[in-house]
Structure formats: C-alpha cells, structure tokens
Amino acid sequence: HTFLAILFDNWLATDYGDCEGAELTGDGFVGIDDALSFSEQWLTGL
C-alpha cells in the first residue's frame, strides 16, 4: 500500500490530481476511497 500511497500523493501533485480531479467516487471528498479507485485504474492501465 505504501507504493500506491506514494503514487497517489505524486498524482495529487499533478494537474490530474487537483481537488476536482482527485475526487473519483463522487462523494465530494478526496479520501482513501479515491486512492483505492485510483489504484484500481492505475493497475488496470499497466
């Protein structure tokens, strides 16, 4: 999880990971649910 957490943090620092872009699950908050959603998308994209 540490690797994905670092990856997510790095992604948050990009244009794609701004507040709106990081909110993936539609609950209005950026949190672990979005990190998990991101990691799933990232792993799928490998």
PQR file with spaces between the fields and no chain letter, atoms N, CA, C, O and H, PARSE charges and radii, in Angstrom:
ATOM       1  N    HIS     1       0.820   -1.208    0.000 -0.4000 1.5000
ATOM       2  CA   HIS     1       0.000    0.000    0.000 -0.0000 2.0000
ATOM       3  C    HIS     1       0.861    1.269    0.000  0.5500 1.7000
ATOM       4  O    HIS     1       0.455    2.318   -0.498 -0.5500 1.4000
ATOM       5  N    THR     2       2.045    1.139    0.567 -0.4000 1.5000
ATOM       6  CA   THR     2       2.913    2.312    0.652 -0.0000 2.0000
ATOM       7  C    THR     2       3.244    2.835   -0.736  0.5500 1.7000
ATOM       8  O    THR     2       3.217    4.041   -0.979 -0.5500 1.4000
ATOM       9  H    THR     2       2.375    0.286    0.972  0.4000 1.0000
ATOM      10  N    PHE     3       3.559    1.907   -1.652 -0.4000 1.5000
ATOM      11  CA   PHE     3       3.904    2.303   -3.010 -0.0000 2.0000
ATOM      12  C    PHE     3       2.744    3.042   -3.664  0.5500 1.7000
ATOM      13  O    PHE     3       2.935    4.088   -4.285 -0.5500 1.4000
ATOM      14  H    PHE     3       3.581    0.927   -1.454  0.4000 1.0000
ATOM      15  N    LEU     4       1.546    2.496   -3.522 -0.4000 1.5000
ATOM      16  CA   LEU     4       0.379    3.137   -4.122 -0.0000 2.0000
ATOM      17  C    LEU     4       0.078    4.463   -3.450  0.5500 1.7000
ATOM      18  O    LEU     4      -0.388    5.398   -4.102 -0.5500 1.4000
ATOM      19  H    LEU     4       1.391    1.646   -3.017  0.4000 1.0000
ATOM      20  N    ALA     5       0.340    4.554   -2.145 -0.4000 1.5000
ATOM      21  CA   ALA     5       0.119    5.818   -1.441 -0.0000 2.0000
ATOM      22  C    ALA     5       1.052    6.891   -1.979  0.5500 1.7000
ATOM      23  O    ALA     5       0.636    8.029   -2.194 -0.5500 1.4000
ATOM      24  H    ALA     5       0.717    3.794   -1.616  0.4000 1.0000
ATOM      25  N    ILE     6       2.308    6.531   -2.195 -0.4000 1.5000
ATOM      26  CA   ILE     6       3.274    7.471   -2.766 -0.0000 2.0000
ATOM      27  C    ILE     6       2.837    7.865   -4.169  0.5500 1.7000
ATOM      28  O    ILE     6       2.889    9.036   -4.545 -0.5500 1.4000
ATOM      29  H    ILE     6       2.645    5.606   -2.020  0.4000 1.0000
ATOM      30  N    LEU     7       2.407    6.871   -4.935 -0.4000 1.5000
ATOM      31  CA   LEU     7       1.940    7.116   -6.295 -0.0000 2.0000
ATOM      32  C    LEU     7       0.760    8.082   -6.278  0.5500 1.7000
ATOM      33  O    LEU     7       0.693    9.012   -7.082 -0.5500 1.4000
ATOM      34  H    LEU     7       2.364    5.920   -4.629  0.4000 1.0000
ATOM      35  N    PHE     8      -0.168    7.852   -5.353 -0.4000 1.5000
ATOM      36  CA   PHE     8      -1.358    8.696   -5.244 -0.0000 2.0000
ATOM      37  C    PHE     8      -0.966   10.113   -4.851  0.5500 1.7000
ATOM      38  O    PHE     8      -1.499   11.084   -5.387 -0.5500 1.4000
ATOM      39  H    PHE     8      -0.114    7.096   -4.700  0.4000 1.0000
ATOM      40  N    ASP     9      -0.024   10.226   -3.905 -0.4000 1.5000
ATOM      41  CA   ASP     9       0.444   11.552   -3.496 -0.0000 2.0000
ATOM      42  C    ASP     9       1.079   12.287   -4.666  0.5500 1.7000
ATOM      43  O    ASP     9       0.844   13.480   -4.857 -0.5500 1.4000
ATOM      44  H    ASP     9       0.409    9.437   -3.470  0.4000 1.0000
ATOM      45  N    ASN    10       1.882   11.574   -5.447 -0.4000 1.5000
ATOM      46  CA   ASN    10       2.519   12.185   -6.608 -0.0000 2.0000
ATOM      47  C    ASN    10       1.466   12.609   -7.621  0.5500 1.7000
ATOM      48  O    ASN    10       1.575   13.666   -8.244 -0.5500 1.4000
ATOM      49  H    ASN    10       2.072   10.605   -5.292  0.4000 1.0000
ATOM      50  N    TRP    11       0.441   11.770   -7.779 -0.4000 1.5000
ATOM      51  CA   TRP    11      -0.632   12.064   -8.719 -0.0000 2.0000
ATOM      52  C    TRP    11      -1.427   13.285   -8.263  0.5500 1.7000
ATOM      53  O    TRP    11      -1.864   14.089   -9.086 -0.5500 1.4000
ATOM      54  H    TRP    11       0.353   10.912   -7.274  0.4000 1.0000
ATOM      55  N    LEU    12      -1.613   13.424   -6.946 -0.4000 1.5000
ATOM      56  CA   LEU    12      -2.317   14.589   -6.414 -0.0000 2.0000
ATOM      57  C    LEU    12      -1.575   15.872   -6.733  0.5500 1.7000
ATOM      58  O    LEU    12      -2.184   16.937   -6.835 -0.5500 1.4000
ATOM      59  H    LEU    12      -1.257   12.771   -6.277  0.4000 1.0000
ATOM      60  N    ALA    13      -0.256   15.777   -6.891 -0.4000 1.5000
ATOM      61  CA   ALA    13       0.558   16.954   -7.168 -0.0000 2.0000
ATOM      62  C    ALA    13       0.498   17.358   -8.636  0.5500 1.7000
ATOM      63  O    ALA    13       1.001   18.418   -9.007 -0.5500 1.4000
ATOM      64  H    ALA    13       0.239   14.912   -6.808  0.4000 1.0000
ATOM      65  N    THR    14      -0.112   16.521   -9.475 -0.4000 1.5000
ATOM      66  CA   THR    14      -0.209   16.829  -10.894 -0.0000 2.0000
ATOM      67  C    THR    14      -1.512   17.560  -11.183  0.5500 1.7000
ATOM      68  O    THR    14      -2.366   17.703  -10.308 -0.5500 1.4000
ATOM      69  H    THR    14      -0.521   15.660   -9.174  0.4000 1.0000
ATOM      70  N    ASP    15      -1.652   18.013  -12.408 -0.4000 1.5000
ATOM      71  CA   ASP    15      -2.883   18.682  -12.815 -0.0000 2.0000
ATOM      72  C    ASP    15      -4.078   17.742  -12.718  0.5500 1.7000
ATOM      73  O    ASP    15      -5.193   18.175  -12.424 -0.5500 1.4000
ATOM      74  H    ASP    15      -0.958   17.897  -13.119  0.4000 1.0000
ATOM      75  N    TYR    16      -3.844   16.451  -12.966 -0.4000 1.5000
ATOM      76  CA   TYR    16      -4.941   15.488  -12.917 -0.0000 2.0000
ATOM      77  C    TYR    16      -5.403   15.265  -11.487  0.5500 1.7000
ATOM      78  O    TYR    16      -6.551   14.888  -11.249 -0.5500 1.4000
ATOM      79  H    TYR    16      -2.939   16.099  -13.205  0.4000 1.0000
ATOM      80  N    GLY    17      -4.501   15.500  -10.530 -0.4000 1.5000
ATOM      81  CA   GLY    17      -4.819   15.213   -9.140 -0.0000 2.0000
ATOM      82  C    GLY    17      -5.252   16.421   -8.349  0.5500 1.7000
ATOM      83  O    GLY    17      -5.154   16.429   -7.122 -0.5500 1.4000
ATOM      84  H    GLY    17      -3.569   15.806  -10.723  0.4000 1.0000
ATOM      85  N    ASP    18      -5.744   17.470   -9.052 -0.4000 1.5000
ATOM      86  CA   ASP    18      -6.256   18.602   -8.291 -0.0000 2.0000
ATOM      87  C    ASP    18      -7.530   18.176   -7.558  0.5500 1.7000
ATOM      88  O    ASP    18      -8.009   17.055   -7.730 -0.5500 1.4000
ATOM      89  H    ASP    18      -5.823   17.464  -10.049  0.4000 1.0000
ATOM      90  N    CYS    19      -8.057   19.059   -6.762 -0.4000 1.5000
ATOM      91  CA   CYS    19      -9.170   18.680   -5.894 -0.0000 2.0000
ATOM      92  C    CYS    19     -10.319   18.047   -6.680  0.5500 1.7000
ATOM      93  O    CYS    19     -10.882   17.034   -6.266 -0.5500 1.4000
ATOM      94  H    CYS    19      -7.667   19.969   -6.622  0.4000 1.0000
ATOM      95  N    GLU    20     -10.656   18.649   -7.808 -0.4000 1.5000
ATOM      96  CA   GLU    20     -11.766   18.105   -8.585 -0.0000 2.0000
ATOM      97  C    GLU    20     -11.367   16.793   -9.241  0.5500 1.7000
ATOM      98  O    GLU    20     -12.148   15.842   -9.273 -0.5500 1.4000
ATOM      99  H    GLU    20     -10.199   19.472   -8.145  0.4000 1.0000
ATOM     100  N    GLY    21     -10.143   16.747   -9.766 -0.4000 1.5000
ATOM     101  CA   GLY    21      -9.713   15.543  -10.460 -0.0000 2.0000
ATOM     102  C    GLY    21      -9.491   14.364   -9.528  0.5500 1.7000
ATOM     103  O    GLY    21      -9.630   13.211   -9.935 -0.5500 1.4000
ATOM     104  H    GLY    21      -9.508   17.520   -9.740  0.4000 1.0000
ATOM     105  N    ALA    22      -9.146   14.653   -8.272 -0.4000 1.5000
ATOM     106  CA   ALA    22      -8.843   13.580   -7.333 -0.0000 2.0000
ATOM     107  C    ALA    22     -10.101   12.973   -6.733  0.5500 1.7000
ATOM     108  O    ALA    22     -10.056   11.896   -6.140 -0.5500 1.4000
ATOM     109  H    ALA    22      -9.033   15.590   -7.941  0.4000 1.0000
ATOM     110  N    GLU    23     -11.226   13.668   -6.890 -0.4000 1.5000
ATOM     111  CA   GLU    23     -12.469   13.187   -6.304 -0.0000 2.0000
ATOM     112  C    GLU    23     -13.118   12.239   -7.300  0.5500 1.7000
ATOM     113  O    GLU    23     -13.888   12.660   -8.164 -0.5500 1.4000
ATOM     114  H    GLU    23     -11.263   14.543   -7.372  0.4000 1.0000
ATOM     115  N    LEU    24     -12.798   10.944   -7.170 -0.4000 1.5000
ATOM     116  CA   LEU    24     -13.169    9.973   -8.197 -0.0000 2.0000
ATOM     117  C    LEU    24     -14.510    9.309   -7.923  0.5500 1.7000
ATOM     118  O    LEU    24     -15.191    8.897   -8.862 -0.5500 1.4000
ATOM     119  H    LEU    24     -12.173   10.602   -6.468  0.4000 1.0000
ATOM     120  N    THR    25     -14.900    9.196   -6.668 -0.4000 1.5000
ATOM     121  CA   THR    25     -16.045    8.358   -6.337 -0.0000 2.0000
ATOM     122  C    THR    25     -17.352    9.134   -6.237  0.5500 1.7000
ATOM     123  O    THR    25     -18.414    8.541   -6.048 -0.5500 1.4000
ATOM     124  H    THR    25     -14.346    9.531   -5.906  0.4000 1.0000
ATOM     125  N    GLY    26     -17.277   10.463   -6.364 -0.4000 1.5000
ATOM     126  CA   GLY    26     -18.494   11.246   -6.418 -0.0000 2.0000
ATOM     127  C    GLY    26     -19.091   11.607   -5.069  0.5500 1.7000
ATOM     128  O    GLY    26     -20.229   12.069   -4.999 -0.5500 1.4000
ATOM     129  H    GLY    26     -16.414   10.944   -6.517  0.4000 1.0000
ATOM     130  N    ASP    27     -18.327   11.398   -3.986 -0.4000 1.5000
ATOM     131  CA   ASP    27     -18.875   11.730   -2.673 -0.0000 2.0000
ATOM     132  C    ASP    27     -18.541   13.158   -2.253  0.5500 1.7000
ATOM     133  O    ASP    27     -18.984   13.621   -1.202 -0.5500 1.4000
ATOM     134  H    ASP    27     -17.402   11.022   -4.043  0.4000 1.0000
ATOM     135  N    GLY    28     -17.760   13.853   -3.077 -0.4000 1.5000
ATOM     136  CA   GLY    28     -17.441   15.238   -2.792 -0.0000 2.0000
ATOM     137  C    GLY    28     -16.208   15.433   -1.940  0.5500 1.7000
ATOM     138  O    GLY    28     -15.789   16.565   -1.698 -0.5500 1.4000
ATOM     139  H    GLY    28     -17.400   13.476   -3.931  0.4000 1.0000
ATOM     140  N    PHE    29     -15.625   14.345   -1.486 -0.4000 1.5000
ATOM     141  CA   PHE    29     -14.433   14.435   -0.654 -0.0000 2.0000
ATOM     142  C    PHE    29     -13.312   13.616   -1.266  0.5500 1.7000
ATOM     143  O    PHE    29     -13.546   12.547   -1.830 -0.5500 1.4000
ATOM     144  H    PHE    29     -15.965   13.425   -1.682  0.4000 1.0000
ATOM     145  N    VAL    30     -12.091   14.123   -1.151 -0.4000 1.5000
ATOM     146  CA   VAL    30     -10.929   13.366   -1.599 -0.0000 2.0000
ATOM     147  C    VAL    30     -10.431   12.560   -0.416  0.5500 1.7000
ATOM     148  O    VAL    30     -10.063   13.124    0.614 -0.5500 1.4000
ATOM     149  H    VAL    30     -11.901   14.991   -0.692  0.4000 1.0000
ATOM     150  N    GLY    31     -10.420   11.250   -0.560 -0.4000 1.5000
ATOM     151  CA   GLY    31     -10.012   10.404    0.556 -0.0000 2.0000
ATOM     152  C    GLY    31      -9.531    9.049    0.093  0.5500 1.7000
ATOM     153  O    GLY    31      -9.192    8.857   -1.074 -0.5500 1.4000
ATOM     154  H    GLY    31     -10.720   10.792   -1.397  0.4000 1.0000
ATOM     155  N    ILE    32      -9.506    8.105    1.031 -0.4000 1.5000
ATOM     156  CA   ILE    32      -8.963    6.780    0.738 -0.0000 2.0000
ATOM     157  C    ILE    32      -9.794    6.074   -0.327  0.5500 1.7000
ATOM     158  O    ILE    32      -9.258    5.269   -1.089 -0.5500 1.4000
ATOM     159  H    ILE    32      -9.782    8.261    1.979  0.4000 1.0000
ATOM     160  N    ASP    33     -11.083    6.358   -0.393 -0.4000 1.5000
ATOM     161  CA   ASP    33     -11.910    5.745   -1.429 -0.0000 2.0000
ATOM     162  C    ASP    33     -11.420    6.155   -2.809  0.5500 1.7000
ATOM     163  O    ASP    33     -11.430    5.358   -3.747 -0.5500 1.4000
ATOM     164  H    ASP    33     -11.518    7.012    0.226  0.4000 1.0000
ATOM     165  N    ASP    34     -10.993    7.406   -2.920 -0.4000 1.5000
ATOM     166  CA   ASP    34     -10.478    7.882   -4.198 -0.0000 2.0000
ATOM     167  C    ASP    34      -9.106    7.275   -4.482  0.5500 1.7000
ATOM     168  O    ASP    34      -8.774    6.989   -5.633 -0.5500 1.4000
ATOM     169  H    ASP    34     -10.985    8.054   -2.157  0.4000 1.0000
ATOM     170  N    ALA    35      -8.309    7.080   -3.429 -0.4000 1.5000
ATOM     171  CA   ALA    35      -6.997    6.453   -3.597 -0.0000 2.0000
ATOM     172  C    ALA    35      -7.168    5.027   -4.095  0.5500 1.7000
ATOM     173  O    ALA    35      -6.432    4.581   -4.975 -0.5500 1.4000
ATOM     174  H    ALA    35      -8.578    7.313   -2.494  0.4000 1.0000
ATOM     175  N    LEU    36      -8.132    4.316   -3.539 -0.4000 1.5000
ATOM     176  CA   LEU    36      -8.378    2.941   -3.960 -0.0000 2.0000
ATOM     177  C    LEU    36      -8.882    2.907   -5.395  0.5500 1.7000
ATOM     178  O    LEU    36      -8.465    2.064   -6.189 -0.5500 1.4000
ATOM     179  H    LEU    36      -8.730    4.679   -2.824  0.4000 1.0000
ATOM     180  N    SER    37      -9.781    3.828   -5.722 -0.4000 1.5000
ATOM     181  CA   SER    37     -10.296    3.914   -7.083 -0.0000 2.0000
ATOM     182  C    SER    37      -9.164    4.207   -8.054  0.5500 1.7000
ATOM     183  O    SER    37      -9.082    3.626   -9.137 -0.5500 1.4000
ATOM     184  H    SER    37     -10.120    4.513   -5.077  0.4000 1.0000
ATOM     185  N    PHE    38      -8.283    5.133   -7.638 -0.4000 1.5000
ATOM     186  CA   PHE    38      -7.136    5.480   -8.470 -0.0000 2.0000
ATOM     187  C    PHE    38      -6.225    4.281   -8.666  0.5500 1.7000
ATOM     188  O    PHE    38      -5.780    4.012   -9.782 -0.5500 1.4000
ATOM     189  H    PHE    38      -8.350    5.605   -6.759  0.4000 1.0000
ATOM     190  N    SER    39      -5.941    3.553   -7.580 -0.4000 1.5000
ATOM     191  CA   SER    39      -5.014    2.428   -7.675 -0.0000 2.0000
ATOM     192  C    SER    39      -5.581    1.351   -8.587  0.5500 1.7000
ATOM     193  O    SER    39      -4.840    0.719   -9.340 -0.5500 1.4000
ATOM     194  H    SER    39      -6.302    3.771   -6.673  0.4000 1.0000
ATOM     195  N    GLU    40      -6.894    1.139   -8.523 -0.4000 1.5000
ATOM     196  CA   GLU    40      -7.518    0.160   -9.408 -0.0000 2.0000
ATOM     197  C    GLU    40      -7.364    0.577  -10.862  0.5500 1.7000
ATOM     198  O    GLU    40      -7.028   -0.240  -11.719 -0.5500 1.4000
ATOM     199  H    GLU    40      -7.496    1.652   -7.911  0.4000 1.0000
ATOM     200  N    GLN    41      -7.614    1.861  -11.136 -0.4000 1.5000
ATOM     201  CA   GLN    41      -7.477    2.361  -12.503 -0.0000 2.0000
ATOM     202  C    GLN    41      -6.033    2.260  -12.963  0.5500 1.7000
ATOM     203  O    GLN    41      -5.755    1.905  -14.108 -0.5500 1.4000
ATOM     204  H    GLN    41      -7.888    2.524  -10.439  0.4000 1.0000
ATOM     205  N    TRP    42      -5.108    2.579  -12.043 -0.4000 1.5000
ATOM     206  CA   TRP    42      -3.686    2.573  -12.398 -0.0000 2.0000
ATOM     207  C    TRP    42      -3.215    1.156  -12.687  0.5500 1.7000
ATOM     208  O    TRP    42      -2.504    0.917  -13.663 -0.5500 1.4000
ATOM     209  H    TRP    42      -5.334    2.867  -11.112  0.4000 1.0000
ATOM     210  N    LEU    43      -3.616    0.210  -11.829 -0.4000 1.5000
ATOM     211  CA   LEU    43      -3.208   -1.180  -12.028 -0.0000 2.0000
ATOM     212  C    LEU    43      -3.808   -1.734  -13.312  0.5500 1.7000
ATOM     213  O    LEU    43      -3.173   -2.519  -14.016 -0.5500 1.4000
ATOM     214  H    LEU    43      -4.194    0.403  -11.035  0.4000 1.0000
ATOM     215  N    THR    44      -5.038   -1.319  -13.611 -0.4000 1.5000
ATOM     216  CA   THR    44      -5.687   -1.766  -14.842 -0.0000 2.0000
ATOM     217  C    THR    44      -4.955   -1.219  -16.058  0.5500 1.7000
ATOM     218  O    THR    44      -4.914   -1.855  -17.112 -0.5500 1.4000
ATOM     219  H    THR    44      -5.553   -0.681  -13.039  0.4000 1.0000
ATOM     220  N    GLY    45      -4.377   -0.029  -15.899 -0.4000 1.5000
ATOM     221  CA   GLY    45      -3.724    0.624  -17.022 -0.0000 2.0000
ATOM     222  C    GLY    45      -2.304    0.162  -17.273  0.5500 1.7000
ATOM     223  O    GLY    45      -1.681    0.590  -18.245 -0.5500 1.4000
ATOM     224  H    GLY    45      -4.411    0.487  -15.043  0.4000 1.0000
ATOM     225  N    LEU    46      -1.778   -0.703  -16.418 -0.4000 1.5000
ATOM     226  CA   LEU    46      -0.406   -1.171  -16.604 -0.0000 2.0000
ATOM     227  C    LEU    46      -0.270   -2.023  -17.860  0.5500 1.7000
ATOM     228  O    LEU    46       0.823   -2.499  -18.167 -0.5500 1.4000
ATOM     229  H    LEU    46      -2.284   -1.051  -15.629  0.4000 1.0000
